[in-house]
Amino acid sequence: MRILIIFGWRVVFFTLTRGVFHCPDCGGDRDYRRRQGRNFFTLFFIPVIPLTKAGGEFVECDTCHGRWNPGVLNVPTTAQLAQMPAMLLRMAVAQVLRSGDYTNPAARSRAVAVVQQAGEAGYDDAALNADLGRPFDEVRVEMARAASALAPEARESILRAAAEIALADGPLSVSEEETLSAVGADLELTRVQVTGVVSLARQESGH
Ligand SMILES: [Zn+2]
């Protein structure tokens, strides 16, 4: 009697965690799975023996099935933005925007959208121009006062939103980097926290 044994290997994906994130393709809050692949030895097409890990962890959107680097989880969701005091976010965004090319359409429209999502539905281009024209020192004093009332996660999310806007027109300029550090300090974040948030935003933007 001859027995034919069919064997091989394939990748099986496991879900590590689930949650809600801002999907860059869908452009809104979506459910995600954080997943990791593992190579399996298969016998008659059935995975039987786990081998090495296949690739890094990734985040998969439940709606469009787009796959992202886990750094995408640091972009604030619409729900998280709604919990940030819009005033603080407005000032952080305006400071960062004016340290770079504040005429860049992509950066400007993202800035307006982020503030609207944080609860100021009527925020528009004209309001953004008004914020861009406010004296620097006045803004910094107000920010420091408002920041102390916020949880660290919320303060990090505000800096993250500001970094994302600074990166919308390309790599960070020296002046944008300095402003992000100053905004981070006004948000009462440590240097380590600021560096962490900015480098994640960079990785995510590819700049
Ligand atoms: Zn999606």
Residues whose N, C-alpha, C, O or C-beta is under 5 A from the ligand:
A	BS01	ZN	C23 D25 C26 R30 C61 T63 C64 G66
